[in-house]
Amino acid sequence: MAQIELGLDTFGDVTAGDDGRLNPQARVIRDVVEEGVLADQLGIDFIGLGEHHRDDFAVSAPDVVLAAIAARTKRIRLGSAVTVLSSDDPVRVFERFSTLDAVSNGRAEVILGRGSFTESFPLFGYDLDQYEELFEEKVELFVKLLEQTPVTWRGNTRAPLSGQRVFPSLETGRLTTWIGVGGSPQSVIRAARHGLPLMLAIIGGDPRRFQPYVTLYHRALAELGKPALPIGVHSPGYVADTDAQAREEFWPDYKTMRDRIGGERGWPPMQRAHFDAEADQGALHLGSPETVARKIGATVKALGVSRFDLKYSAGRLAHGKLMRCIELYGSKVVPLVREMVGDAAA
């Protein structure tokens, strides 16, 4: 197996301060920058920021926050998790991330997604009835932009382009671009058809149930005559000094966050037994460094992926606890996972 990349993701969840009150979103954004700086100091490979347009997540412009992190870091790769391409303009997305690539000396990535939250559609004047068409057309255009040659394109969701180029050009190489997928076979095939790496969002249930999507992706690439491409996993989790501490710190704020989102989607309130089951056999990579490393290693081996990103934030969970989580992840979990998957020399 090639060297495993181990990263972190956050949505800039609005955290609570020492007094128990929610922090201002501006404070949360500054804290996210500090989290990115710490991740770089610890040698973590990647940090991804999710795009949202709602009051419980502070980051609506990931590329801007990533640029602030870039200015204070040297090595860590910087990307979105995800960019909601359906309600954005592919040309502007490419320009913003090629700019990020310039200021970070080639460390930018973008993960393109349809968005599991839909607030951005009415906010930016898009019709949810075009949910599929918007994403398909815009991915098609974005892939053309990646070639950095004059683009001619026509569709139904934006103005056509005729022999036009976009700037700034990348200094070297090609902008690393993934397709984020939450469990749709059609989305897996779309990623293969466009020749883009696949990022699986595994946020519930046994990660091994995503093996058919991995198999489908490999088969689709082969049938389309395309080379093998990376597959990554994004999953929630949290690291503390002990298993018991991790569960007790994470549970209250995770439940509050999950119940708020679930209430909007018709889900029942989360029970502690469900939480514990997710931590034991499901998608929550939660516990002491040793426990989290074993679970990440098992996920990586079961699915044969080359990247794992831990979504470490959870609602109001305090910035200080998130910093401790990042410290343990970088100093203990990452080396243990590398050893488990045969990467001890990396």
LOVOVO-595382 format. One line per 4 residues: number of its first residue (from 1); for each residue x, y, z of C-alpha. Coordinates in nm, 4 decimals, always signed. Layout:
# residues N
NUM) X:Y:Z; ...
END
This chain:
# residues 346
1) +0.0000:+0.0000:+0.0000; +0.1222:+0.3495:-0.0816; +0.1836:+0.5822:+0.2103; -0.1427:+0.6600:+0.3853
5) -0.2363:+1.0269:+0.4123; -0.3962:+1.1227:+0.7440; -0.5877:+1.4456:+0.7734; -0.8446:+1.6405:+0.9703
9) -1.1739:+1.8032:+0.8753; -1.3868:+2.0639:+1.0508; -1.6982:+2.2594:+0.9614; -1.6055:+2.5392:+1.1988
13) -1.8776:+2.4255:+1.4372; -1.9752:+2.7131:+1.6673; -1.8132:+2.6226:+1.9982; -1.8937:+2.7172:+2.3572
17) -1.6685:+2.9399:+2.5650; -1.5597:+2.8873:+2.9234; -1.8834:+3.0490:+3.0418; -2.0924:+2.7967:+2.8475
21) -2.2209:+3.0552:+2.6013; -2.1711:+3.0175:+2.2271; -1.8676:+3.1943:+2.0891; -1.9079:+3.4587:+1.8168
25) -1.8538:+3.3122:+1.4728; -1.5558:+3.5441:+1.4194; -1.3862:+3.3925:+1.7255; -1.4583:+3.0424:+1.5965
29) -1.2944:+3.1239:+1.2622; -0.9816:+3.2521:+1.4378; -0.9756:+2.9350:+1.6463; -0.9995:+2.7220:+1.3314
33) -0.6880:+2.8970:+1.2019; -0.5065:+2.8059:+1.5242; -0.6213:+2.4453:+1.4851; -0.4766:+2.4378:+1.1344
37) -0.1463:+2.5806:+1.2553; -0.1210:+2.3160:+1.5265; -0.2003:+2.0402:+1.2767; +0.0859:+2.1602:+1.0566
41) +0.3281:+2.1690:+1.3505; +0.2387:+1.8078:+1.4277; +0.3003:+1.6885:+1.0717; -0.0627:+1.6072:+0.9888
45) -0.1033:+1.5753:+0.6124; -0.4223:+1.7694:+0.5406; -0.6863:+1.9959:+0.6883; -1.0253:+2.0358:+0.5218
49) -1.2878:+2.3007:+0.5963; -1.6528:+2.2445:+0.5142; -1.8712:+2.5095:+0.3510; -2.2032:+2.5905:+0.5235
53) -2.4429:+2.8813:+0.5305; -2.6177:+2.8443:+0.8679; -2.5748:+2.9691:+1.2207; -2.4273:+2.6535:+1.3770
57) -2.1233:+2.6457:+1.1435; -1.8975:+2.9496:+1.1086; -1.7168:+2.8723:+0.7832; -1.8997:+2.9880:+0.4708
61) -1.5836:+3.0713:+0.2708; -1.3350:+2.7859:+0.3270; -1.0808:+2.9162:+0.0775; -1.0460:+3.2453:+0.2686
65) -0.9873:+3.0709:+0.6027; -0.7514:+2.8249:+0.4340; -0.5504:+3.1171:+0.2961; -0.5083:+3.2468:+0.6517
69) -0.3852:+2.9014:+0.7565; -0.1546:+2.8897:+0.4542; +0.0159:+3.2117:+0.5622; +0.1176:+3.0516:+0.8924
73) +0.2048:+2.6978:+0.7818; +0.4682:+2.5247:+0.5706; +0.3679:+2.1679:+0.4900; +0.0057:+2.0783:+0.5533
77) -0.2207:+2.0456:+0.2500; -0.5276:+2.2697:+0.2526; -0.8691:+2.1946:+0.1082; -1.2439:+2.2181:+0.1265
81) -1.4602:+1.9493:+0.2837; -1.6666:+2.0109:+0.0768; -1.7197:+2.2973:-0.1687; -2.0894:+2.3022:-0.2629
85) -2.0303:+2.3323:-0.6360; -2.4001:+2.3079:-0.7240; -2.4707:+2.6544:-0.5800; -2.1405:+2.8131:-0.6816
89) -1.9790:+2.9090:-1.0091; -1.7123:+2.6663:-1.1346; -1.5019:+2.9469:-1.2787; -1.4941:+3.1358:-0.9491
93) -1.4262:+2.8165:-0.7533; -1.1305:+2.7360:-0.9760; -0.9980:+3.0922:-0.9488; -1.0258:+3.0934:-0.5690
97) -0.8513:+2.7607:-0.5251; -0.5821:+2.8344:-0.7833; -0.5181:+3.1517:-0.5826; -0.4986:+2.9441:-0.2643
101) -0.2580:+2.7129:-0.4441; -0.0382:+3.0134:-0.5245; -0.0262:+3.1590:-0.1734; +0.0350:+2.8136:-0.0214
105) +0.3101:+2.7137:-0.2685; +0.1114:+2.4310:-0.4263; -0.0732:+2.2888:-0.1244; -0.4365:+2.3477:-0.2289
109) -0.7016:+2.0824:-0.2858; -1.0738:+2.1029:-0.3480; -1.3392:+1.8428:-0.2697; -1.6493:+1.9035:-0.4800
113) -1.9894:+1.7995:-0.3479; -2.3596:+1.8482:-0.4022; -2.4090:+1.9396:-0.0378; -2.6151:+1.7489:+0.2172
117) -2.7348:+2.0857:+0.3496; -2.9393:+2.2880:+0.1029; -2.9367:+2.6394:+0.2560; -2.7027:+2.7660:-0.0158
121) -2.9515:+2.6980:-0.2968; -3.2153:+2.9599:-0.2084; -2.9445:+3.1892:-0.0690; -2.7743:+3.2114:-0.4083
125) -3.0873:+3.1843:-0.6199; -3.0790:+2.8203:-0.7313; -3.3772:+2.5883:-0.7682; -3.3587:+2.2628:-0.5722
129) -3.5512:+2.0975:-0.8564; -3.2232:+2.1261:-1.0516; -3.0191:+1.9587:-0.7749; -2.8777:+1.6855:-1.0017
133) -2.8458:+1.8918:-1.3199; -2.6614:+2.1724:-1.1431; -2.3948:+1.9430:-1.0052; -2.3499:+1.7360:-1.3199
137) -2.3085:+2.0379:-1.5471; -2.0819:+2.2235:-1.3094; -1.8530:+1.9255:-1.2516; -1.8291:+1.8850:-1.6287
141) -1.7188:+2.2475:-1.6632; -1.4805:+2.2299:-1.3665; -1.3017:+1.9304:-1.5185; -1.2489:+2.1301:-1.8375
145) -1.1065:+2.4176:-1.6334; -0.8559:+2.1812:-1.4715; -0.6838:+2.1408:-1.8080; -0.5888:+2.5133:-1.7990
149) -0.6453:+2.5539:-2.1710; -0.9025:+2.7763:-2.3465; -1.2468:+2.6417:-2.2568; -1.5527:+2.6227:-2.4775
153) -1.8619:+2.4987:-2.2945; -2.2372:+2.5293:-2.3125; -2.5029:+2.4101:-2.0664; -2.8335:+2.5038:-1.9068
157) -2.7182:+2.6344:-1.5680; -2.4747:+2.9184:-1.6475; -2.3616:+3.1376:-1.9355; -2.1591:+2.9605:-2.2066
161) -1.7846:+2.9957:-2.2506; -1.6121:+3.0299:-2.5855; -1.2357:+2.9842:-2.5970; -1.1924:+3.1485:-2.2592
165) -0.9198:+3.0969:-1.9992; -0.9300:+3.1526:-1.6250; -0.6607:+3.2898:-1.3975; -0.4376:+3.2611:-1.2073
169) -0.2868:+2.9590:-1.3774; -0.1361:+2.6957:-1.1526; +0.2384:+2.7325:-1.1154; +0.2993:+2.3595:-1.1501
173) +0.0860:+2.0524:-1.2032; -0.2903:+2.0262:-1.1716; -0.5241:+2.1305:-0.8915; -0.5964:+1.8230:-0.6791
177) -0.9726:+1.7752:-0.7074; -1.1888:+1.5090:-0.5411; -1.5570:+1.4224:-0.5683; -1.7265:+1.3845:-0.2290
181) -1.9808:+1.1017:-0.2164; -2.2220:+1.0142:+0.0623; -2.3496:+0.6809:-0.0649; -2.4964:+0.7190:-0.4139
185) -2.3746:+0.4689:-0.6776; -2.4468:+0.7292:-0.9451; -2.2085:+0.9714:-0.7726; -1.9380:+0.7045:-0.7602
189) -1.9733:+0.6454:-1.1326; -1.9700:+1.0217:-1.1961; -1.6344:+1.0525:-1.0179; -1.4920:+0.7698:-1.2315
193) -1.6348:+0.9128:-1.5536; -1.4676:+1.2475:-1.4901; -1.1411:+1.0861:-1.3790; -1.1484:+1.2374:-1.0309
197) -1.0440:+1.0792:-0.6976; -1.3260:+0.9630:-0.4703; -1.3836:+1.0882:-0.1134; -1.6353:+0.8748:+0.0761
201) -1.8266:+1.0496:+0.3552; -1.8894:+0.7685:+0.6041; -2.0813:+0.9275:+0.8886; -2.2861:+0.6337:+1.0174
205) -2.2833:+0.2549:+1.0228; -2.0025:+0.0052:+0.9721; -1.7462:+0.1538:+0.7304; -1.7151:-0.1879:+0.5639
209) -2.0603:-0.1426:+0.4116; -1.8963:+0.1024:+0.1692; -1.6854:-0.1740:+0.0134; -1.9327:-0.2143:-0.2785
213) -1.8780:+0.1531:-0.3673; -1.5019:+0.1006:-0.3705; -1.5452:-0.2014:-0.5957; -1.7833:-0.0086:-0.8216
217) -1.5365:+0.2794:-0.8519; -1.2469:+0.0507:-0.9449; -1.4625:-0.1336:-1.1986; -1.5941:+0.1880:-1.3534
221) -1.2426:+0.3305:-1.3913; -1.1265:+0.0094:-1.5602; -1.4245:-0.0030:-1.7961; -1.3703:+0.3615:-1.8899
225) -1.0022:+0.2975:-1.9590; -0.8869:+0.5348:-1.6854; -0.5938:+0.4805:-1.4478; -0.6395:+0.3852:-1.0839
229) -0.7113:+0.6899:-0.8676; -0.7007:+0.7605:-0.4928; -0.9918:+0.6892:-0.2613; -1.0309:+0.8659:+0.0716
233) -1.2630:+0.8485:+0.3716; -1.4106:+1.1316:+0.5784; -1.5539:+1.0143:+0.9130; -1.6362:+1.1736:+1.2478
237) -1.4366:+1.1089:+1.5609; -1.2511:+1.2450:+1.8593; -0.9366:+1.1585:+2.0547; -0.8873:+1.1970:+2.4298
241) -0.6463:+1.0401:+2.6761; -0.8788:+0.7465:+2.7528; -1.1783:+0.5795:+2.5900; -1.4066:+0.6809:+2.8752
245) -1.2945:+1.0444:+2.8636; -1.3441:+1.0624:+2.4871; -1.7000:+0.9325:+2.5104; -1.8019:+1.1525:+2.8011
249) -1.6558:+1.4680:+2.6453; -1.7882:+1.4041:+2.2959; -2.1358:+1.2625:+2.3662; -2.3294:+1.5672:+2.4959
253) -2.2282:+1.8077:+2.2190; -2.2396:+1.5433:+1.9471; -2.5953:+1.4521:+2.0500; -2.7036:+1.8177:+2.0526
257) -2.5592:+1.8725:+1.7058; -2.6963:+1.5490:+1.5655; -3.0439:+1.6066:+1.7121; -3.0592:+1.9596:+1.5736
261) -2.9737:+1.8411:+1.2240; -3.1857:+1.5298:+1.2649; -3.4849:+1.7348:+1.3697; -3.4651:+1.9158:+1.0355
265) -3.4558:+1.5828:+0.8502; -3.7116:+1.3822:+1.0436; -3.4663:+1.1669:+1.2397; -3.5495:+1.0544:+1.5947
269) -3.3356:+1.1907:+1.8808; -3.0079:+1.0059:+1.9262; -2.9972:+0.7642:+2.2199; -2.6809:+0.6820:+2.4138
273) -2.7010:+0.3178:+2.3058; -2.6890:+0.4258:+1.9404; -2.3915:+0.6519:+2.0115; -2.2034:+0.3720:+2.1882
277) -2.2795:+0.1334:+1.9018; -2.1402:+0.3815:+1.6512; -1.8261:+0.4140:+1.8629; -1.7938:+0.0361:+1.8990
281) -1.8754:-0.0862:+1.5476; -1.9850:+0.2160:+1.3441; -1.8419:+0.5260:+1.1842; -1.7385:+0.7130:+1.5011
285) -1.3597:+0.6858:+1.5321; -1.3653:+0.7747:+1.8994; -1.1507:+0.6979:+2.2024; -0.7929:+0.6902:+2.3247
289) -0.5123:+0.7246:+2.0690; -0.4695:+0.3485:+2.0589; -0.8406:+0.2844:+2.0081; -0.8781:+0.5472:+1.7375
293) -0.5651:+0.4264:+1.5587; -0.6922:+0.0668:+1.5568; -1.0270:+0.1750:+1.4176; -0.8757:+0.3983:+1.1481
297) -0.6338:+0.1205:+1.0563; -0.9220:-0.1254:+1.0258; -1.1161:+0.1166:+0.8024; -0.8135:+0.1816:+0.5810
301) -0.7387:-0.1887:+0.5416; -1.1001:-0.2935:+0.4859; -1.1619:-0.0388:+0.2098; -0.8109:-0.0134:+0.0674
305) -0.8105:+0.3656:+0.0833; -0.5064:+0.5934:+0.0688; -0.6464:+0.8847:+0.2724; -0.8394:+0.9163:+0.5991
309) -0.9707:+1.2492:+0.7300; -1.1107:+1.2693:+1.0839; -1.3937:+1.5213:+1.1280; -1.2968:+1.6220:+1.4802
313) -1.5359:+1.9069:+1.5625; -1.8804:+1.8434:+1.7095; -2.1169:+2.1280:+1.7807; -2.0372:+2.3232:+2.0972
317) -1.7349:+2.1085:+2.1907; -1.4808:+2.3587:+2.3251; -1.1797:+2.4807:+2.1273; -0.9412:+2.3712:+2.4041
321) -1.0668:+2.0141:+2.3806; -1.0385:+2.0238:+2.0016; -0.6766:+2.1375:+2.0316; -0.6019:+1.8475:+2.2674
325) -0.7703:+1.6110:+2.0204; -0.5514:+1.7428:+1.7375; -0.2398:+1.7092:+1.9562; -0.3156:+1.3444:+2.0335
329) -0.4125:+1.2699:+1.6739; -0.0906:+1.4106:+1.5319; +0.1522:+1.2910:+1.7990; +0.0086:+0.9462:+1.8722
333) -0.2682:+0.8331:+1.6355; -0.0885:+0.9134:+1.3095; +0.2324:+0.7190:+1.3919; +0.0301:+0.4246:+1.5198
337) -0.1826:+0.4083:+1.2053; +0.1237:+0.4271:+0.9825; +0.2745:+0.1351:+1.1714; -0.0499:-0.0643:+1.1508
341) -0.0819:-0.0251:+0.7763; +0.2860:-0.0923:+0.7093; +0.4016:+0.2669:+0.6859; +0.6275:+0.2849:+0.9918
345) +0.9170:+0.4138:+0.7828; +0.7169:+0.7078:+0.6411
END
